[in-house]
């Protein structure tokens, strides 16, 4: 019996996608548990979406932990559950699972170029993804990336487009575009000390949207607004939907094959991977099935695979003579990968040098920005939810708490910033500066608070911004890390703004669907009349 790779691959992809929503859910659950509000909320929200999610999370977190605490055999093991919850933290961009930190290689590259240095904590975070890439190649793209699964599901909708009498296109783009985008993005970070690529990197966008969605869901519940609605989502969701629509109707695999900067890094670093899909020439019937099914547009039937291969296993699964197999090897078959997969001209060499420089960059003056770091709600605060950010920047561990976690317009908000040395936990004795920017749907950012500088006050730096209206904001923290200017940014949602394009999307989408259906009905009716 032939064991196929695709079921295992789908299980991994779906698990990662579910984890993007489960991690912020565990964070919110642990907040309620710490504040001793869980039982009350379970009773209050019984039968609602939020109540079901909390009960399911509670049942899952208690697996393997016996009941009993404080001498009461039937009491929920609160302390043991809270300790377990600390092992689940983050998103697809940066996460800590079972106490092990893992960071996307693109996030690490951007941070390294922006700060002109790589810290020990960042190196530890990329260790597992880096080793996996050297051994298995671009396996993150084929097996782990949540967008890979969504793009695959979107591809199946091409049949629906044909049913609606629309002929989908199959436009091909040069695969070297992603190396150019990677080089431009990293060069921008190097020159400006600011990250750029994470604003267009689908896994990072999806992780942020998942976190915002879950948190807004429970924020609504605490305000008495129950149910499952598309709240907390931003323009990033429209970007992802637009990207999927483009792939479905115009260019299947466009992003992954041609434009993904993360895929460019994984391809370059996995070029000399050990595990490869290889062809047994003696048994190959040259049927071409492996070429047709390859999502990257490669040609495994003639050994033209190269560093673009993500070891998805589809060519191995579809091969009936079993001529395609996984083997340990440092190069492809008949054709050298350098002649088949590398972008033409100097693009590939330049991008490869840029990636390698990121690991060897020396420490210098600049901003250290981790992109979008781990998020959670502060479980130790017994009243309203408090948004909490914890990240290590240079030699310091930064914790920022916002009360309330989801501010309302016109209400004075308290931001507490703790800056502690990572080794000895001593607080920073230099001033910290904070600025708050409003991010409109169109146009430049508008500063609404600061830059405000304050000194240490009882081991904490305190700021009190007021947000004038509902919307999406960005908080910028700046401080001196041993002569190097470091900064950290994170988004803040005020009120319940949703997406400013939501009404346009619903109206335009509904109108477009109506026109398409009417057109399809006319074409099918005319065809039946002609056949009759």
QUIVEN-V466392 format. One record per residue. NEAR is the number of other ideal C-beta (glycine too) atoms within 12 Angstrom. Layout:
near->NEAR
near->NEAR
//
This chain:
near->4
near->16
near->13
near->19
near->29
near->24
near->14
near->19
near->29
near->23
near->16
near->25
near->34
near->23
near->19
near->33
near->29
near->22
near->30
near->39
near->33
near->31
near->37
near->43
near->36
near->40
near->43
near->45
near->42
near->38
near->39
near->44
near->36
near->29
near->26
near->18
near->28
near->31
near->20
near->16
near->29
near->26
near->14
near->19
near->28
near->16
near->15
near->23
near->24
near->37
near->28
near->21
near->31
near->36
near->25
near->21
near->35
near->30
near->17
near->21
near->32
near->26
near->14
near->12
near->22
near->14
near->16
near->16
near->19
near->12
near->7
near->11
near->11
near->11
near->19
near->27
near->25
near->30
near->19
near->22
near->33
near->29
near->18
near->27
near->38
near->26
near->21
near->33
near->34
near->43
near->44
near->44
near->43
near->42
near->40
near->30
near->26
near->15
near->16
near->18
near->32
near->34
near->44
near->47
near->49
near->49
near->44
near->46
near->46
near->49
near->50
near->42
near->42
near->45
near->38
near->31
near->32
near->33
near->34
near->17
near->31
near->40
near->24
near->22
near->34
near->38
near->22
near->27
near->39
near->30
near->19
near->27
near->39
near->24
near->22
near->32
near->40
near->46
near->37
near->43
near->48
near->45
near->33
near->38
near->40
near->36
near->40
near->42
near->35
near->33
near->38
near->32
near->20
near->33
near->27
near->18
near->22
near->27
near->13
near->20
near->25
near->17
near->17
near->26
near->20
near->23
near->14
near->25
near->18
near->18
near->17
near->16
near->25
near->21
near->35
near->29
near->28
near->41
near->40
near->27
near->33
near->43
near->35
near->26
near->39
near->44
near->26
near->23
near->38
near->29
near->16
near->20
near->28
near->28
near->39
near->29
near->42
near->41
near->28
near->29
near->44
near->43
near->48
near->42
near->38
near->39
near->40
near->40
near->40
near->39
near->47
near->40
near->34
near->41
near->40
near->39
near->37
near->40
near->35
near->29
near->32
near->28
near->19
near->12
near->19
near->24
near->17
near->21
near->19
near->23
near->33
near->34
near->34
near->37
near->30
near->34
near->29
near->27
near->27
near->32
near->28
near->25
near->31
near->33
near->28
near->24
near->39
near->32
near->27
near->25
near->29
near->32
near->39
near->36
near->42
near->45
near->34
near->32
near->31
near->43
near->45
near->48
near->50
near->47
near->44
near->44
near->47
near->45
near->37
near->40
near->34
near->24
near->38
near->22
near->29
near->37
near->45
near->31
near->36
near->22
near->18
near->9
near->15
near->27
near->18
near->18
near->20
near->19
near->22
near->39
near->26
near->17
near->27
near->36
near->36
near->42
near->29
near->39
near->29
near->47
near->32
near->21
near->33
near->29
near->44
near->38
near->42
near->44
near->47
near->43
near->43
near->44
near->35
near->30
near->42
near->37
near->27
near->28
near->34
near->16
near->21
near->22
near->28
near->43
near->29
near->28
near->21
near->14
near->21
near->19
near->24
near->32
near->28
near->19
near->21
near->19
near->30
near->19
near->17
near->29
near->35
near->27
near->30
near->17
near->13
near->16
near->25
near->34
near->19
near->24
near->38
near->29
near->20
near->35
near->38
near->19
near->22
near->39
near->26
near->16
near->29
near->15
near->22
near->20
near->19
near->30
near->36
near->46
near->41
near->45
near->48
near->41
near->44
near->40
near->41
near->40
near->42
near->31
near->33
near->21
near->25
near->16
near->17
near->27
near->40
near->34
near->41
near->35
near->38
near->35
near->44
near->34
near->44
near->39
near->29
near->35
near->29
near->42
near->35
near->40
near->34
near->41
near->27
near->29
near->38
near->37
near->37
near->23
near->22
near->14
near->21
near->19
near->35
near->25
near->40
near->31
near->42
near->31
near->40
near->26
near->21
near->23
near->13
near->11
near->15
near->16
near->24
near->34
near->17
near->23
near->21
near->39
near->27
near->39
near->28
near->36
near->26
near->29
near->30
near->20
near->21
near->10
near->9
near->10
near->21
near->20
near->20
near->30
near->28
near->24
near->22
near->25
near->19
near->25
near->21
near->22
near->16
near->10
near->18
near->23
near->34
near->25
near->33
near->21
near->33
near->21
near->34
near->22
near->20
near->24
near->31
near->36
near->39
near->34
near->41
near->36
near->45
near->33
near->38
near->25
near->32
near->20
near->14
near->27
near->27
near->39
near->35
near->41
near->37
near->39
near->39
near->38
near->40
near->37
near->27
near->29
near->32
near->29
near->30
near->21
near->24
near->24
near->14
near->16
near->24
near->16
near->13
near->18
near->19
near->14
near->14
near->19
near->19
near->15
near->16
near->21
near->19
near->16
near->17
near->22
near->17
near->16
near->20
near->17
near->15
near->14
near->13
near->11
near->10
near->9
near->8
near->7
//
